[in-house]
Amino acid sequence: MIAGLRKDIKVQQEVNLHNIPTMYEIARYIEGKIRQILEPDRTWLQQDGIYGSS
């Protein structure tokens, strides 16, 4: 997770932690990164009640 955030900064992604203006938008950005990490295992996580259906 942290490595991905650092990578976005290093390669100057259009959106990264250095250019997001509000804490709300930072939270949404990090939420999106977490979802990217969890997505490949979504079916299994849902079966175990770990990943919501939203």
N, C-alpha and C positions, 0 to 999 in steps of 0.2 A: 504494500500500500504506500508506504513512505517513499520507497524507491520510485514508484510511478509518479508521485507528486514532484519529486526532485527531477525526474526525467523531463516532465512537461516544462519545468522551468529552464532546464539546461538546453533543450532543443527549441526553446522559445515558442511553445504552442500558443496559438492565438489566445486561449484562455488558460491561465495558470494562477497559482496562489499569489503571485506578485502583481497581478493586474485585476483582481476581482475587488470591487469597491466596497462591498458590505459583508458583514458576518453572515447574514442570511444567505447570500449568494455563495459564500465559501462553504457553508453547510450543505447547500444543494449540490455543489461541485463535488465535495467529498462523498456525499451520498451516491452520486452517479458513479464515482470511481469504485466504491464498495460494491455496488450492483454489478459492475463489469467483472469484478473478481468472483462474485458469487454465481453469476449467470450460468457458467458451464455445468454447475452442480445443482441447479435450481430444482429439478425433479426430485432428487434425493433429499435435499434440504427441506422441501415442502413435505415430503413423506414423514420426515422426522419432526415436523412442526417448527423448524428453525427459520424458514424463509416465508414471508407473507405472500399472499396471492395478488398484491397490488402491483 
